[in-house]
Amino acid sequence: MLPKENRLQSRDFKIVYKQGKKYRGKYGMLIVTRNNTEQESRIGFVVSKKIGNAVMRHRMTRILREICRDIFKNREKEKGFKCIYVAFEYCNSSLVLRDELSKHFKNAFRDFKKS
């Protein structure tokens, strides 16, 4: 389970959509913005009905939550990010999603470190 301090609040979704930088992949898109006032990084997920029935959507959300929990735990020095992951296509494999999401986060952290 993703800790409460790492969950994006509903009022922040519009801000991240408007101001965030987008990283698109095969299964989804990561939208990231930097907020220096926050101590912890936060993430929210958007998994629409295009993905499949409720069982498929919830499974994908659970997989994404577990991946992000590990990523945030391993990258403690990168704090203050607000992220949204918008899923486009169903993926049952946690390894494939982990690779894609890790690549997006790596690119986002690198890009924000430059600026």
MODELLER restraints for C-alpha pairs under 7 A, 6 or more apart:
rsr = mdl.restraints
at = mdl.atoms
rsr.add(forms.Gaussian(group=physical.xy_distance, feature=features.Distance(at['CA:1:A'], at['CA:65:A']), mean=6.63, stdev=0.5))
rsr.add(forms.Gaussian(group=physical.xy_distance, feature=features.Distance(at['CA:1:A'], at['CA:66:A']), mean=6.40, stdev=0.5))
rsr.add(forms.Gaussian(group=physical.xy_distance, feature=features.Distance(at['CA:2:A'], at['CA:65:A']), mean=5.80, stdev=0.5))
rsr.add(forms.Gaussian(group=physical.xy_distance, feature=features.Distance(at['CA:2:A'], at['CA:66:A']), mean=6.73, stdev=0.5))
rsr.add(forms.Gaussian(group=physical.xy_distance, feature=features.Distance(at['CA:2:A'], at['CA:69:A']), mean=5.43, stdev=0.5))
rsr.add(forms.Gaussian(group=physical.xy_distance, feature=features.Distance(at['CA:5:A'], at['CA:40:A']), mean=6.67, stdev=0.5))
rsr.add(forms.Gaussian(group=physical.xy_distance, feature=features.Distance(at['CA:6:A'], at['CA:40:A']), mean=6.42, stdev=0.5))
rsr.add(forms.Gaussian(group=physical.xy_distance, feature=features.Distance(at['CA:6:A'], at['CA:41:A']), mean=5.80, stdev=0.5))
rsr.add(forms.Gaussian(group=physical.xy_distance, feature=features.Distance(at['CA:6:A'], at['CA:42:A']), mean=4.20, stdev=0.5))
rsr.add(forms.Gaussian(group=physical.xy_distance, feature=features.Distance(at['CA:6:A'], at['CA:43:A']), mean=6.20, stdev=0.5))
rsr.add(forms.Gaussian(group=physical.xy_distance, feature=features.Distance(at['CA:7:A'], at['CA:42:A']), mean=5.04, stdev=0.5))
rsr.add(forms.Gaussian(group=physical.xy_distance, feature=features.Distance(at['CA:7:A'], at['CA:43:A']), mean=5.28, stdev=0.5))
rsr.add(forms.Gaussian(group=physical.xy_distance, feature=features.Distance(at['CA:7:A'], at['CA:44:A']), mean=6.07, stdev=0.5))
rsr.add(forms.Gaussian(group=physical.xy_distance, feature=features.Distance(at['CA:8:A'], at['CA:42:A']), mean=4.95, stdev=0.5))
rsr.add(forms.Gaussian(group=physical.xy_distance, feature=features.Distance(at['CA:8:A'], at['CA:43:A']), mean=4.87, stdev=0.5))
rsr.add(forms.Gaussian(group=physical.xy_distance, feature=features.Distance(at['CA:8:A'], at['CA:44:A']), mean=4.94, stdev=0.5))
rsr.add(forms.Gaussian(group=physical.xy_distance, feature=features.Distance(at['CA:16:A'], at['CA:31:A']), mean=6.94, stdev=0.5))
rsr.add(forms.Gaussian(group=physical.xy_distance, feature=features.Distance(at['CA:16:A'], at['CA:32:A']), mean=6.73, stdev=0.5))
rsr.add(forms.Gaussian(group=physical.xy_distance, feature=features.Distance(at['CA:16:A'], at['CA:33:A']), mean=6.04, stdev=0.5))
rsr.add(forms.Gaussian(group=physical.xy_distance, feature=features.Distance(at['CA:16:A'], at['CA:82:A']), mean=6.81, stdev=0.5))
rsr.add(forms.Gaussian(group=physical.xy_distance, feature=features.Distance(at['CA:16:A'], at['CA:83:A']), mean=6.90, stdev=0.5))
rsr.add(forms.Gaussian(group=physical.xy_distance, feature=features.Distance(at['CA:17:A'], at['CA:31:A']), mean=6.91, stdev=0.5))
rsr.add(forms.Gaussian(group=physical.xy_distance, feature=features.Distance(at['CA:19:A'], at['CA:33:A']), mean=6.49, stdev=0.5))
rsr.add(forms.Gaussian(group=physical.xy_distance, feature=features.Distance(at['CA:20:A'], at['CA:31:A']), mean=5.41, stdev=0.5))
rsr.add(forms.Gaussian(group=physical.xy_distance, feature=features.Distance(at['CA:20:A'], at['CA:32:A']), mean=4.83, stdev=0.5))
rsr.add(forms.Gaussian(group=physical.xy_distance, feature=features.Distance(at['CA:20:A'], at['CA:33:A']), mean=4.46, stdev=0.5))
rsr.add(forms.Gaussian(group=physical.xy_distance, feature=features.Distance(at['CA:21:A'], at['CA:31:A']), mean=5.45, stdev=0.5))
rsr.add(forms.Gaussian(group=physical.xy_distance, feature=features.Distance(at['CA:21:A'], at['CA:32:A']), mean=5.28, stdev=0.5))
rsr.add(forms.Gaussian(group=physical.xy_distance, feature=features.Distance(at['CA:21:A'], at['CA:33:A']), mean=6.33, stdev=0.5))
rsr.add(forms.Gaussian(group=physical.xy_distance, feature=features.Distance(at['CA:22:A'], at['CA:29:A']), mean=6.64, stdev=0.5))
rsr.add(forms.Gaussian(group=physical.xy_distance, feature=features.Distance(at['CA:22:A'], at['CA:30:A']), mean=5.76, stdev=0.5))
rsr.add(forms.Gaussian(group=physical.xy_distance, feature=features.Distance(at['CA:22:A'], at['CA:31:A']), mean=4.48, stdev=0.5))
rsr.add(forms.Gaussian(group=physical.xy_distance, feature=features.Distance(at['CA:22:A'], at['CA:32:A']), mean=6.55, stdev=0.5))
rsr.add(forms.Gaussian(group=physical.xy_distance, feature=features.Distance(at['CA:23:A'], at['CA:29:A']), mean=5.51, stdev=0.5))
rsr.add(forms.Gaussian(group=physical.xy_distance, feature=features.Distance(at['CA:23:A'], at['CA:30:A']), mean=5.09, stdev=0.5))
rsr.add(forms.Gaussian(group=physical.xy_distance, feature=features.Distance(at['CA:23:A'], at['CA:31:A']), mean=6.34, stdev=0.5))
rsr.add(forms.Gaussian(group=physical.xy_distance, feature=features.Distance(at['CA:23:A'], at['CA:104:A']), mean=6.05, stdev=0.5))
rsr.add(forms.Gaussian(group=physical.xy_distance, feature=features.Distance(at['CA:24:A'], at['CA:30:A']), mean=6.36, stdev=0.5))
rsr.add(forms.Gaussian(group=physical.xy_distance, feature=features.Distance(at['CA:25:A'], at['CA:100:A']), mean=6.91, stdev=0.5))
rsr.add(forms.Gaussian(group=physical.xy_distance, feature=features.Distance(at['CA:27:A'], at['CA:87:A']), mean=5.95, stdev=0.5))
rsr.add(forms.Gaussian(group=physical.xy_distance, feature=features.Distance(at['CA:27:A'], at['CA:88:A']), mean=5.28, stdev=0.5))
rsr.add(forms.Gaussian(group=physical.xy_distance, feature=features.Distance(at['CA:27:A'], at['CA:89:A']), mean=4.82, stdev=0.5))
rsr.add(forms.Gaussian(group=physical.xy_distance, feature=features.Distance(at['CA:27:A'], at['CA:90:A']), mean=6.84, stdev=0.5))
rsr.add(forms.Gaussian(group=physical.xy_distance, feature=features.Distance(at['CA:27:A'], at['CA:91:A']), mean=7.00, stdev=0.5))
rsr.add(forms.Gaussian(group=physical.xy_distance, feature=features.Distance(at['CA:28:A'], at['CA:85:A']), mean=6.73, stdev=0.5))
rsr.add(forms.Gaussian(group=physical.xy_distance, feature=features.Distance(at['CA:28:A'], at['CA:86:A']), mean=5.36, stdev=0.5))
rsr.add(forms.Gaussian(group=physical.xy_distance, feature=features.Distance(at['CA:28:A'], at['CA:87:A']), mean=4.17, stdev=0.5))
rsr.add(forms.Gaussian(group=physical.xy_distance, feature=features.Distance(at['CA:28:A'], at['CA:88:A']), mean=4.79, stdev=0.5))
rsr.add(forms.Gaussian(group=physical.xy_distance, feature=features.Distance(at['CA:28:A'], at['CA:89:A']), mean=6.78, stdev=0.5))
rsr.add(forms.Gaussian(group=physical.xy_distance, feature=features.Distance(at['CA:29:A'], at['CA:85:A']), mean=5.66, stdev=0.5))
rsr.add(forms.Gaussian(group=physical.xy_distance, feature=features.Distance(at['CA:29:A'], at['CA:86:A']), mean=5.18, stdev=0.5))
rsr.add(forms.Gaussian(group=physical.xy_distance, feature=features.Distance(at['CA:29:A'], at['CA:87:A']), mean=6.55, stdev=0.5))
rsr.add(forms.Gaussian(group=physical.xy_distance, feature=features.Distance(at['CA:30:A'], at['CA:83:A']), mean=6.79, stdev=0.5))
rsr.add(forms.Gaussian(group=physical.xy_distance, feature=features.Distance(at['CA:30:A'], at['CA:84:A']), mean=5.75, stdev=0.5))
rsr.add(forms.Gaussian(group=physical.xy_distance, feature=features.Distance(at['CA:30:A'], at['CA:85:A']), mean=4.52, stdev=0.5))
rsr.add(forms.Gaussian(group=physical.xy_distance, feature=features.Distance(at['CA:30:A'], at['CA:86:A']), mean=6.46, stdev=0.5))
rsr.add(forms.Gaussian(group=physical.xy_distance, feature=features.Distance(at['CA:30:A'], at['CA:104:A']), mean=6.72, stdev=0.5))
rsr.add(forms.Gaussian(group=physical.xy_distance, feature=features.Distance(at['CA:31:A'], at['CA:83:A']), mean=5.46, stdev=0.5))
rsr.add(forms.Gaussian(group=physical.xy_distance, feature=features.Distance(at['CA:31:A'], at['CA:84:A']), mean=5.13, stdev=0.5))
rsr.add(forms.Gaussian(group=physical.xy_distance, feature=features.Distance(at['CA:31:A'], at['CA:85:A']), mean=6.36, stdev=0.5))
rsr.add(forms.Gaussian(group=physical.xy_distance, feature=features.Distance(at['CA:32:A'], at['CA:81:A']), mean=6.74, stdev=0.5))
rsr.add(forms.Gaussian(group=physical.xy_distance, feature=features.Distance(at['CA:32:A'], at['CA:82:A']), mean=5.79, stdev=0.5))
rsr.add(forms.Gaussian(group=physical.xy_distance, feature=features.Distance(at['CA:32:A'], at['CA:83:A']), mean=4.46, stdev=0.5))
rsr.add(forms.Gaussian(group=physical.xy_distance, feature=features.Distance(at['CA:32:A'], at['CA:84:A']), mean=6.68, stdev=0.5))
rsr.add(forms.Gaussian(group=physical.xy_distance, feature=features.Distance(at['CA:32:A'], at['CA:108:A']), mean=6.98, stdev=0.5))
rsr.add(forms.Gaussian(group=physical.xy_distance, feature=features.Distance(at['CA:33:A'], at['CA:81:A']), mean=5.86, stdev=0.5))
rsr.add(forms.Gaussian(group=physical.xy_distance, feature=features.Distance(at['CA:33:A'], at['CA:82:A']), mean=5.38, stdev=0.5))
rsr.add(forms.Gaussian(group=physical.xy_distance, feature=features.Distance(at['CA:33:A'], at['CA:83:A']), mean=6.51, stdev=0.5))
rsr.add(forms.Gaussian(group=physical.xy_distance, feature=features.Distance(at['CA:34:A'], at['CA:80:A']), mean=5.98, stdev=0.5))
rsr.add(forms.Gaussian(group=physical.xy_distance, feature=features.Distance(at['CA:34:A'], at['CA:81:A']), mean=4.63, stdev=0.5))
rsr.add(forms.Gaussian(group=physical.xy_distance, feature=features.Distance(at['CA:34:A'], at['CA:82:A']), mean=6.21, stdev=0.5))
rsr.add(forms.Gaussian(group=physical.xy_distance, feature=features.Distance(at['CA:35:A'], at['CA:80:A']), mean=5.03, stdev=0.5))
rsr.add(forms.Gaussian(group=physical.xy_distance, feature=features.Distance(at['CA:35:A'], at['CA:81:A']), mean=5.73, stdev=0.5))
rsr.add(forms.Gaussian(group=physical.xy_distance, feature=features.Distance(at['CA:35:A'], at['CA:82:A']), mean=6.85, stdev=0.5))
rsr.add(forms.Gaussian(group=physical.xy_distance, feature=features.Distance(at['CA:36:A'], at['CA:80:A']), mean=5.24, stdev=0.5))
rsr.add(forms.Gaussian(group=physical.xy_distance, feature=features.Distance(at['CA:37:A'], at['CA:80:A']), mean=6.76, stdev=0.5))
rsr.add(forms.Gaussian(group=physical.xy_distance, feature=features.Distance(at['CA:38:A'], at['CA:80:A']), mean=4.74, stdev=0.5))
rsr.add(forms.Gaussian(group=physical.xy_distance, feature=features.Distance(at['CA:39:A'], at['CA:79:A']), mean=5.98, stdev=0.5))
rsr.add(forms.Gaussian(group=physical.xy_distance, feature=features.Distance(at['CA:39:A'], at['CA:80:A']), mean=5.45, stdev=0.5))
rsr.add(forms.Gaussian(group=physical.xy_distance, feature=features.Distance(at['CA:40:A'], at['CA:79:A']), mean=5.15, stdev=0.5))
rsr.add(forms.Gaussian(group=physical.xy_distance, feature=features.Distance(at['CA:40:A'], at['CA:80:A']), mean=5.37, stdev=0.5))
rsr.add(forms.Gaussian(group=physical.xy_distance, feature=features.Distance(at['CA:41:A'], at['CA:79:A']), mean=5.04, stdev=0.5))
rsr.add(forms.Gaussian(group=physical.xy_distance, feature=features.Distance(at['CA:41:A'], at['CA:80:A']), mean=4.81, stdev=0.5))
rsr.add(forms.Gaussian(group=physical.xy_distance, feature=features.Distance(at['CA:41:A'], at['CA:81:A']), mean=4.51, stdev=0.5))
rsr.add(forms.Gaussian(group=physical.xy_distance, feature=features.Distance(at['CA:41:A'], at['CA:82:A']), mean=5.82, stdev=0.5))
rsr.add(forms.Gaussian(group=physical.xy_distance, feature=features.Distance(at['CA:42:A'], at['CA:81:A']), mean=6.21, stdev=0.5))
rsr.add(forms.Gaussian(group=physical.xy_distance, feature=features.Distance(at['CA:42:A'], at['CA:82:A']), mean=4.87, stdev=0.5))
rsr.add(forms.Gaussian(group=physical.xy_distance, feature=features.Distance(at['CA:42:A'], at['CA:83:A']), mean=6.09, stdev=0.5))
rsr.add(forms.Gaussian(group=physical.xy_distance, feature=features.Distance(at['CA:43:A'], at['CA:82:A']), mean=5.88, stdev=0.5))
rsr.add(forms.Gaussian(group=physical.xy_distance, feature=features.Distance(at['CA:43:A'], at['CA:83:A']), mean=4.50, stdev=0.5))
rsr.add(forms.Gaussian(group=physical.xy_distance, feature=features.Distance(at['CA:43:A'], at['CA:84:A']), mean=5.43, stdev=0.5))
rsr.add(forms.Gaussian(group=physical.xy_distance, feature=features.Distance(at['CA:44:A'], at['CA:83:A']), mean=6.37, stdev=0.5))
rsr.add(forms.Gaussian(group=physical.xy_distance, feature=features.Distance(at['CA:44:A'], at['CA:84:A']), mean=4.74, stdev=0.5))
rsr.add(forms.Gaussian(group=physical.xy_distance, feature=features.Distance(at['CA:44:A'], at['CA:85:A']), mean=6.39, stdev=0.5))
rsr.add(forms.Gaussian(group=physical.xy_distance, feature=features.Distance(at['CA:45:A'], at['CA:84:A']), mean=5.61, stdev=0.5))
rsr.add(forms.Gaussian(group=physical.xy_distance, feature=features.Distance(at['CA:45:A'], at['CA:85:A']), mean=4.92, stdev=0.5))
rsr.add(forms.Gaussian(group=physical.xy_distance, feature=features.Distance(at['CA:45:A'], at['CA:86:A']), mean=6.04, stdev=0.5))
rsr.add(forms.Gaussian(group=physical.xy_distance, feature=features.Distance(at['CA:46:A'], at['CA:85:A']), mean=6.19, stdev=0.5))
rsr.add(forms.Gaussian(group=physical.xy_distance, feature=features.Distance(at['CA:46:A'], at['CA:86:A']), mean=4.69, stdev=0.5))
rsr.add(forms.Gaussian(group=physical.xy_distance, feature=features.Distance(at['CA:46:A'], at['CA:87:A']), mean=6.18, stdev=0.5))
rsr.add(forms.Gaussian(group=physical.xy_distance, feature=features.Distance(at['CA:47:A'], at['CA:57:A']), mean=6.18, stdev=0.5))
rsr.add(forms.Gaussian(group=physical.xy_distance, feature=features.Distance(at['CA:47:A'], at['CA:86:A']), mean=6.24, stdev=0.5))
rsr.add(forms.Gaussian(group=physical.xy_distance, feature=features.Distance(at['CA:47:A'], at['CA:87:A']), mean=5.18, stdev=0.5))
rsr.add(forms.Gaussian(group=physical.xy_distance, feature=features.Distance(at['CA:51:A'], at['CA:57:A']), mean=6.29, stdev=0.5))
rsr.add(forms.Gaussian(group=physical.xy_distance, feature=features.Distance(at['CA:51:A'], at['CA:88:A']), mean=6.75, stdev=0.5))
rsr.add(forms.Gaussian(group=physical.xy_distance, feature=features.Distance(at['CA:51:A'], at['CA:89:A']), mean=5.64, stdev=0.5))
rsr.add(forms.Gaussian(group=physical.xy_distance, feature=features.Distance(at['CA:51:A'], at['CA:90:A']), mean=5.33, stdev=0.5))
rsr.add(forms.Gaussian(group=physical.xy_distance, feature=features.Distance(at['CA:60:A'], at['CA:91:A']), mean=6.94, stdev=0.5))
rsr.add(forms.Gaussian(group=physical.xy_distance, feature=features.Distance(at['CA:60:A'], at['CA:92:A']), mean=6.91, stdev=0.5))
rsr.add(forms.Gaussian(group=physical.xy_distance, feature=features.Distance(at['CA:63:A'], at['CA:94:A']), mean=6.18, stdev=0.5))
rsr.add(forms.Gaussian(group=physical.xy_distance, feature=features.Distance(at['CA:67:A'], at['CA:98:A']), mean=6.02, stdev=0.5))
